[in-house]
Amino acid sequence: MFRPSVKKQFDLPDDVVLSVHGVSKIFCRSLLRSMAYGIRDLTLSFAGICPERKTLRFNEFMAVDNISFDLRRGEALGLIGPNGSGKTTLLRLISGIFPPDRGRIARRGRMVGLIALGAGFHPHMTGRENIYLNGAILGMKRHEVDEKLQDIIDFAEIGEFLDAPVATYSSGMRVRLGFAIATHINPDILVVDEVLAVGDARFQRKCVEHLRKVRESGAAFILVSHNMQTIEASCDRAILLDKGLVVAEGAPGSVVAEYDMRMRPDVSRELSSSEESGRNDGLKLIKKYRDFESGEVKVLSVWLETSDGVKTSMLDDKTDAVLKIKYRSNNPGSLQKGFLSISFINEYGVVCLGSRLRLGEKVPESGVITVRLGKSQLTTSRYSVAIHFFDYAFTVPFWTSHYGYIEAKQDVPTGVPGENTPYCWADWPLNVERS
Amino acid sequence: MRTKENSPQMRVIVTEPYDRHKLGFIESLRMMFGNIYEARGLVWQLFKRDLLAGYRKSFLGFTWLFIMPITGMISWVFLQRAGVLKPGTVGIPYPAYVLVGTSMWGLFMGFFSAARQTLASGQELMMQINFPHEALLVKQAANQLANFSITFIVNVIALLLFGVVPSVWILVFPFVALPLLLLAAALGLMASMISVVAVDVGRGIGIVMGLLMYAVPVIYDKDQIAEMPALLQKIVYWNPLTYLVCSCRDIIVYGRLYEPVGYFICAVISLCVFLVSWRLFFVSEPRLIERMV
């Protein structure tokens, strides 16, 4: 029944801190059945029968299904997927909270999850006492806490509350303290699960900054988030889970794009059908503000082309792209003095990139305006394009409409969120041809 | 400043299904004690949290630790004066006899309940963070011992007040009490595990254990057993707790064991039950946690 030892040296390459190999976890949907299975399994296992789980019993399902990946020192891995896709279960398996039903997990070094900040805090104990308590739970020795105490206190900014019971803290203070302890213990693997949504804006910035330092010092990260910008900006690699399975893995940009497609079945269908037919009459008009339709100009269609003249609905950071606007004007005179404004708006309604271009003397009654966008600076997401025509003083709009959607894709790992998609005005060259 | 290479923190930890079953018994004991030693700081912190924090919000604070055994003593004196308690011939004032006996029963029950709550008390923590769970066991035991040591002091003072001088054999009390503690821990651990997968059984065990006190001669003495119905006599005779609890009392009061042969047999049984229970807990605990949702 007993094999000699499992403590045998496991061969893990030096730079790998976590190796997940063919890991599966089975859960049960029914509470009572779960208990019945539990009793059966425990009795059998104590009698020395440890069956390899091959089939699912009634009401059981695979919460995590045959997942494998390696995490290297200093690497940041993004874990994305819809609710219930098995992210939390996978994290718990990795942390060793419960064992896998199949497969093997090997890890090295200290692992800290920013999932349960301030676990074990006792409300009647002081901040100082709780630092020692929480530190011990996270596996710190007393002298380590002694060394880090000042840093933790400074970072958490609890000041004169240090020797007051934690029950008197505001919820923000409690979280700050929990975060400070968890990130000051030199973790080798840090699991960040959407926690940065706590604390005020200033403290959040401080957290992001601190996490960057932790990462620079060589810690590996596992980042779980529903914010795709964060994933793209901070991760070297991403894994997309769905129903416990890995459905995409690789560069964050492409994995996020895949996630996006899955999250919006309508969009993906629309895009793929137009791609399949090879016919693209331009981008779909999403919104048009009739109030601004003064008759000076009328936009007939808007489309995106690669520099070779192929119509597309995809922007990326490797291909030169051109935006084309076909229009007709009743009053080219006033249009010639006016402006064209183009902006790319993301899903949250934020203008990510834009330009205001002077139209100039040569604008004919009707024609096609060509705007050279160059290589896309947009992070992977879905955008709409807003087209505005204004008068000479930029006050009276002649035309305002939104077209969409455009998928932007960025494959290179990017830095801090916001750095690569500044709210900025690009200076695109503009060309008009008579039609 | 990363964790140093080759330091214990940097060793590779491998998790596989049923890996604990593959570990031999002796090895699992070594691993558990190793874990406890590694986590001694955590044990201390958890011990402090449970013991101190419970009294932080009270003006009387630790005085409460004394109030409980003192009220116990007063109630036995009262019951005797009221004539409810039927005094036997035990050689010492009867309330003192009952007080020490029930305190020993209390030690058993305290240990049992503490062990029974091991998994429940750490549930929240265990679902959030991976830490050596042995720390919870030791913490629970340490809290009980701390509580009992107060009861013990109160008992000794009570005995002195009643004019009874405890025998010098009181010094070996910790060893005499050990089998009792092992049995309590063993039964408690089993109840703790059963409570996770079979809630109903877990509750039933709690009720039965409460009734067991009457099957142990702590509020009556040997002579009174002879007057009882045959069935009850049998229960008392076959109840291992009779020998373990009463020996704990007798070593303090009289300086001898209650039925030495019975005591030693029960001590061996306790040790065996404990080892089985410990092993069962060791291999089942990871599987139990996932069922604790």
Interface residues (C-beta under 8 A of the other chain):
Chain A: M1 F2 R3 P4 S5 V6 K7 Q9 F10 L12 F27 S34 M35 G38 I39 D41 L42 S45 F46 G48 C50 E52 R53 R92 L93 S95 G96 I97 F98 P99 P100 D101 R102 G103 R104 I105 A106 R107 R108 G109 R110 M111 G113 I115 A116 A119 G120 H122 H124 M125 E129 Y132 L133 A136 I137 L138 G139 M140 K141 R142 P165 N186 D188 S217 G218 A219
Chain B: M1 R2 T3 Q9 M10 R11 V12 I13 V14 T15 E16 P17 Y18 D19 H21 K22 L23 G24 F25 E27 A39 G41 L42 W44 Q45 L46 K48 R49 L52 A53 R56 K57 E124 L125 M126 M127 Q128 I129 N130 F131 M193 V196 V197 A198 V199 L280 V283 S284 P286 R287 L288 I289 E290 R291
